[in-house]
Amino acid sequence: MGKYSLKKSEHLRKNSDFKRVYSKGRSCADHFVVLFVLPNNLGRNRIGLSVSAKVGKAVKRNRIKRLFREVYRLNKDKLIQGLDLIFLARKDAIKLDFPKMERSILRLYKRARILKDQGLAGNRRD
């Protein structure tokens, strides 16, 4: 496995973990995605994906989940460690291609203040 591959230990799988993040975590949202974030004290990040049947049929839902995983996988080195993250798709997420999905999620990372370098250069406006 390469540097950017996802391991099973990087996924939220238990319903109790999802409920804990939903109830105790904080959220940031835009028109396409809701991001829930909660510290986990594990020293590594874990992700959960949630795409409702309201978004579309299985093919569309699976496409959105693949986009979520790929955006996370390519940008996970930019995040602080020790977080549980849940990506929840809104109905308009089906309209996004990869670059737009990545832009949306990176914007949410910044808003949630979970980027590594955010403390230094994130607040500066030139």
C-alpha positions, 0 to 999 in steps of 0.5 A: 500500500502506498502513502495515500491508500486508506486502511480499514482502521481509517474508517468509521464502521460502528453505528455507535461511532457515527452517533457519537460524532453526530451528537458531540461533534461540530459541523460545517456545511455548504450546499453540497456537503456537511462535515462533522468533526470530533477529536478521537484521541487515537492519533489517527483520523477516521472517516465515515461516509453517509449518502442518503437514498434521497440523493439518488439510486445506488450508482449515484450514491456510490459515485459520491462516496468514491469522490469523498474517499478520493478527496480525503485520500489525496488531502489527508496529509494536510489535516491535523491527526486524531479526528473522526470525520463524517462526510454527509452528502446533500442532494446537490452533491450529485452535480459535482465533479472531482475538482468541485467536490475537492474545492467544496471539501477543502473549504469545509476543512478550512472552516472547521479549522482542521488544516495543519497550516491553518494557524500560521497562514490561514488567517492572513489576507494579502 
